[in-house]
Amino acid sequence: MKGYLSGNRITLLKNGAEFFPALEAAFDQARERIHLETYIYREDAAGRRIAEALMRAARRGVDTHLLIDGFGSQPMPQGLLQSMREAGVRVLVYRPEVSRWRLRRYRLRRLHRKLALVDATVGFVGGINIVDDAESPDLPPQYDYAVAVEGPLVAALHATMRRLWNLVSWSQLRNARSRDHRRRIVVAPAGRVRARFLLRDNLGHRRDIEHAYLRAIGKARREIVIANAYFLPGTRLRHALIAAAERGVRVVVLVQGRTDHPLANYAKQAFYGRLLRAGVEIHEYHTSVLHAKTAVVDGIWATVGSSNLDPFSLVLSREANVVVYDRGFAAGLRASMQQEIDRGAVRVLPESLKNMPLYRRFLIWLSYGVVRAMMGMVNYASDDPEAGVRPRRLWPR
């Protein structure tokens, strides 16, 4: 299959309870280099745990890199960052926030991907930030996924993370170029899984993740199951889901019910009516905060990553997903997603829309209008050197 690499082992990691121990163990086994990228880095239990692992690695001579986003990691954990730098961890900030009160279109272009790489042996891709997902005593842990990757796909992670590190270092006039900046690695097979590593950026990979979703949805014959934290699909994705449901495919979408961003929560409901009329099942997750960005199609195609199905992920931010073409992996992910739907979600029924109070309808369309206005602003982001070609509108006129 075009674009897929064979010989990989892909291990599904659910929530911080599985992700952070695996990440820490990999860092403790590092011998040459570590790269870690994250949108949010908090100085909480998880942040301190990973920082300690990075510092241990740096002190034993591992070339250790941490790249955090300048907006998502606000307020910056300055004390923790300084301790890491003193231990030998090289730290860079992607698009530092100079002023929180100055509105610029390019401020919405963030480093949203969550990646880690250890030597040439294992990489991590997913939606889990370096933040304690079990911080609230009143809620179960935030619902999310990542994968550990071993095999030839690791080489793609290595090239991607090294390239961005060097770009940020150069743009900030830092002498922090990765020491292996000219090295190409070859990774031996570690399993039998076929997989692809997909990016979204504003240069050569503007639509790769969106196109992968569209191809999979367009070929679906039996079932599509999607869990996505911020579900605001553009015209093409909405039409693809509707067309799949209308040709008899079971389409299940799990979205946030307990939200951490009210604007996105209300805006997404503007699409409920048309999707429900086409036969799409919509389930709202209420057990905890849903942060996952996953999908399974026909029990064989699956994806895990950082990209939401909203305009901010699909046309603005740097994102990364792994697409896996393997029945065993897809079955495991689908079973995990179905378990959460069964025990933690409420299905949205058409009758609930008919009986919705007027004030709630007003909030939905007001939120939808605000999001449209924000996207209209970035449609003209020609002053951003990363913008490249002006993005197409995702919202209907």
C-alpha positions in Angstrom: 0.0 0.0 0.0 1.4 3.4 -1.0 2.9 5.4 1.8 2.8 2.5 4.4 5.9 1.1 5.9 5.9 -2.6 7.0 7.8 -4.1 9.9 6.5 -2.0 12.8 5.3 -2.8 16.3 2.6 -0.3 17.4 1.5 -0.4 21.1 -1.6 1.4 22.1 -1.3 3.4 25.3 -4.5 4.7 27.0 -4.4 7.8 29.3 -1.5 9.0 31.3 -1.6 5.9 33.5 -0.1 3.9 30.6 1.7 6.7 28.7 3.8 8.3 31.3 5.4 5.1 32.7 6.2 4.0 29.2 7.7 7.4 28.3 9.8 7.5 31.5 11.1 4.0 31.0 12.1 4.8 27.5 14.0 7.9 28.6 15.8 5.9 31.3 17.0 3.5 28.6 18.2 6.2 26.3 21.9 6.2 25.3 22.3 8.8 22.6 19.4 11.2 22.1 16.0 12.2 23.3 13.5 14.5 21.5 10.3 15.5 23.2 7.7 17.9 21.7 4.5 18.9 23.4 1.8 21.6 23.2 1.2 21.8 27.0 3.8 21.3 29.7 2.6 21.8 33.2 4.7 21.9 36.4 2.5 19.3 38.1 3.1 15.6 39.1 3.4 14.4 35.5 5.5 17.4 34.4 8.0 16.9 37.3 8.2 13.2 36.7 9.1 13.6 33.0 11.5 16.5 33.8 13.3 14.2 36.2 13.7 11.6 33.6 15.0 14.1 31.1 17.5 15.5 33.6 18.7 12.0 34.5 19.3 11.3 30.8 21.1 14.6 30.2 23.4 14.0 33.2 24.6 10.7 31.9 25.5 12.3 28.5 22.3 11.8 26.4 21.7 14.6 23.9 18.3 15.7 25.3 15.9 18.1 23.6 12.6 19.6 24.8 10.4 21.7 22.5 7.3 23.3 23.9 4.7 25.6 22.5 4.8 29.2 23.6 1.0 29.5 23.9 -0.1 26.0 25.1 2.6 26.0 27.8 1.6 29.3 29.3 2.2 30.1 32.1 5.7 28.8 31.4 7.1 26.6 34.2 10.2 28.8 34.4 11.7 27.2 37.6 11.3 23.7 36.1 12.7 24.8 32.7 15.7 26.4 34.4 16.4 23.3 36.4 16.3 21.2 33.2 18.6 23.6 31.4 21.1 23.5 34.3 21.1 19.7 34.1 22.0 19.8 30.4 18.5 19.5 28.8 18.3 21.7 25.7 15.0 23.6 25.8 13.4 25.7 23.0 10.0 27.4 22.8 8.0 27.3 19.6 6.6 30.8 18.8 7.1 32.4 22.2 4.3 34.7 23.4 5.7 38.2 23.5 2.4 39.9 24.5 -0.8 38.1 25.4 -2.8 41.2 24.5 -1.7 41.6 20.9 -3.9 39.9 18.4 -2.1 38.6 15.4 -3.4 36.0 12.9 -0.3 33.9 13.0 -0.7 33.4 16.8 -3.2 30.6 16.0 -0.5 28.6 14.2 0.7 26.5 17.1 2.8 23.4 17.8 0.0 21.1 18.7 1.6 17.7 18.1 2.8 15.5 20.9 5.9 13.4 19.9 8.8 11.8 21.6 11.8 9.9 20.2 14.4 7.8 22.0 17.6 7.0 20.1 16.6 5.1 17.0 14.6 2.6 18.9 11.2 3.9 20.0 8.9 6.9 19.3 5.7 8.1 20.8 2.8 9.7 18.9 -0.6 10.7 20.3 -2.7 13.3 21.9 -1.4 13.3 25.5 0.3 16.4 26.8 2.8 16.5 29.6 0.1 17.3 32.2 -1.4 15.3 35.0 -4.7 13.9 33.5 -5.8 12.7 37.0 -5.4 16.0 38.7 -9.1 16.4 39.7 -10.2 14.3 42.6 -13.8 14.6 41.4 -13.3 13.1 37.9 -11.8 10.0 36.4 -8.6 10.7 34.3 -8.9 12.6 31.0 -9.7 10.1 28.2 -6.9 10.1 25.6 -4.5 7.8 23.6 -1.0 7.6 22.4 1.0 4.9 20.7 4.6 3.6 21.1 6.2 3.0 17.7 9.1 0.6 17.0 10.5 -0.3 13.6 11.1 1.6 10.3 8.5 4.3 11.2 10.8 5.6 13.8 13.1 6.9 11.1 10.3 9.2 9.9 9.8 10.6 13.5 13.6 11.2 13.7 13.7 13.2 10.5 10.6 15.2 11.4 11.6 16.1 15.0 15.2 16.9 14.0 14.1 19.2 11.2 11.7 21.2 13.3 14.2 21.5 16.2 16.8 22.9 13.8 14.3 25.3 12.2 13.3 26.7 15.6 16.9 26.9 16.6 17.8 28.8 13.5 14.8 31.2 13.6 15.6 32.2 17.2 19.4 32.6 16.4 20.2 29.9 18.9 23.2 27.7 18.6 21.2 24.6 19.5 21.3 22.6 16.3 20.8 18.9 16.8 24.1 17.1 16.9 22.9 14.5 14.4 21.5 17.1 12.0 23.0 15.3 8.9 22.5 11.8 10.0 20.0 9.5 8.3 19.0 6.5 10.3 17.8 3.1 9.2 15.7 1.2 11.7 15.4 -2.6 11.6 11.9 -4.3 11.6 10.4 -4.8 15.0 7.0 -6.3 14.1 4.6 -7.0 11.2 2.4 -3.9 11.3 2.0 -1.6 8.3 1.7 2.0 9.3 2.2 5.6 8.1 3.4 8.7 9.9 1.4 11.8 8.8 2.0 15.5 9.4 0.1 18.7 9.1 2.1 21.9 8.6 2.0 24.9 6.4 4.7 23.8 3.9 4.5 20.4 2.3 1.9 18.7 4.3 -1.1 21.1 4.5 -3.8 18.5 4.0 -2.2 15.1 4.6 -4.2 14.2 7.7 -7.5 15.5 6.4 -7.0 13.6 3.1 -6.2 10.4 5.0 -9.5 10.7 6.8 -11.4 11.5 3.6 -9.9 8.5 1.8 -10.7 6.1 4.6 -14.2 7.4 5.1 -14.8 7.3 1.3 -13.8 3.6 1.1 -15.7 2.5 4.2 -18.2 -0.2 3.7 -19.3 -1.3 7.2 -18.4 0.9 10.1 -16.7 4.2 11.0 -16.0 4.9 14.7 -14.5 8.3 15.5 -13.6 9.8 18.9 -12.6 13.4 18.6 -12.3 16.0 21.3 -13.0 19.1 19.2 -15.3 18.0 16.4 -15.9 20.9 14.0 -15.5 19.2 10.7 -15.3 21.2 7.5 -17.6 20.8 4.5 -15.7 18.0 2.9 -15.5 15.9 6.0 -19.1 16.5 6.9 -20.2 15.5 3.4 -18.0 12.4 3.5 -19.6 11.2 6.8 -23.1 12.0 5.6 -22.5 10.1 2.3 -21.1 7.1 4.2 -24.1 7.0 6.5 -26.5 7.3 3.5 -24.9 4.3 1.7 -25.5 2.1 4.8 -22.2 2.5 6.7 -22.7 2.7 10.5 -21.1 6.0 11.5 -20.4 6.6 15.2 -19.0 9.8 16.5 -17.9 10.3 20.1 -17.5 13.9 21.2 -17.1 15.9 24.4 -20.1 16.1 26.7 -18.1 17.4 29.7 -16.1 20.2 28.0 -13.1 22.3 28.8 -13.8 24.8 26.0 -17.4 26.0 26.0 -17.0 27.9 22.7 -16.1 24.7 20.8 -18.6 22.7 22.7 -21.5 24.9 21.6 -20.2 25.4 18.0 -20.1 21.7 17.3 -23.8 21.3 18.0 -24.6 23.4 15.0 -23.8 20.3 12.9 -25.9 17.8 14.9 -29.2 18.2 13.0 -27.8 17.4 9.5 -25.6 14.5 10.7 -28.5 12.9 12.7 -30.9 13.2 9.8 -28.4 11.3 7.6 -28.2 8.5 10.2 -24.9 9.4 12.0 -24.8 8.3 15.6 -23.5 11.0 17.9 -22.5 10.2 21.5 -21.5 12.7 24.1 -18.9 11.6 26.6 -19.6 12.6 30.2 -17.5 10.4 32.4 -14.5 12.8 32.2 -13.0 15.2 29.7 -12.6 13.6 26.3 -9.3 14.5 24.7 -8.8 11.6 22.3 -8.3 12.0 18.5 -8.8 8.5 17.1 -10.7 6.6 14.5 -11.3 3.0 13.3 -12.7 2.2 9.8 -14.0 -1.2 8.8 -12.0 -2.9 11.6 -8.7 -2.5 9.7 -7.8 1.2 9.3 -7.0 3.1 12.5 -5.5 6.4 13.4 -4.1 7.9 16.7 -2.6 11.3 17.0 -2.9 15.0 17.9 -5.2 16.3 15.2 -8.7 17.3 16.1 -11.3 17.4 13.3 -11.6 21.1 13.5 -10.3 24.0 11.5 -7.6 24.9 14.0 -6.0 21.5 13.7 -6.7 20.9 10.0 -5.6 24.3 8.6 -3.5 26.0 11.3 -1.5 23.9 13.7 1.4 21.5 13.4 -0.1 18.1 14.0 1.1 14.5 13.8 -0.9 11.2 13.5 0.0 7.6 13.0 -2.3 5.6 10.6 -2.2 1.9 11.2 -3.4 -0.7 8.7 -3.7 -3.8 10.8 -6.8 -5.8 12.0 -5.3 -6.6 15.4 -4.4 -3.0 16.3 -7.7 -1.7 14.9 -9.7 -4.3 16.9 -8.0 -3.3 20.2 -8.5 0.4 19.6 -12.2 -0.1 18.6 -12.9 -2.3 21.6 -11.4 0.4 23.9 -13.4 3.1 22.2 -16.6 1.1 22.4 -16.0 0.4 26.1 -15.9 4.2 26.8 -19.0 4.7 24.6 -20.9 2.0 26.6 -20.0 3.2 30.0 -19.4 6.9 29.7 -21.5 8.4 26.9 -25.0 9.5 26.2 -26.4 9.2 22.7 -27.9 12.4 21.2 -31.4 11.8 19.8 -33.2 13.9 17.2 -36.0 14.6 19.8 -33.5 16.4 22.1 -32.8 18.9 19.3 -36.5 19.6 18.7 -37.0 20.3 22.4 -33.9 22.4 22.9 -34.6 25.8 24.6 -34.2 29.0 22.6 -31.4 30.3 24.7 -29.3 27.2 24.0 -30.0 27.5 20.3 -28.8 31.1 20.5 -25.6 30.0 22.2 -24.9 27.4 19.6 -25.3 29.7 16.6 -23.4 32.5 18.4 -20.5 30.2 19.1 -20.6 28.9 15.5 -20.5 32.4 14.2 -17.5 33.3 16.4 -15.6 30.3 15.2 -16.4 31.2 11.6 -15.2 34.8 12.2 -11.9 33.5 13.6 -11.4 31.3 10.6 -12.3 34.1 8.3 -9.5 36.1 9.9 -6.8 33.4 9.2 -8.0 33.0 5.6 -6.1 36.2 4.9 -2.9 35.3 6.9 -0.6 36.4 4.1 1.7 38.2 6.6 2.7 34.9 8.2 5.9 33.6 6.7 4.7 30.0 7.3 1.3 30.5 5.8 2.2 29.7 2.2 -1.0 29.3 0.1 -4.1 30.8 1.6 -6.2 28.0 3.2 -9.6 27.2 1.7 -12.6 27.9 3.7 -13.8 25.0 5.8 -17.1 26.6 6.8 -20.1 26.9 4.5 -20.8 30.4 3.3 
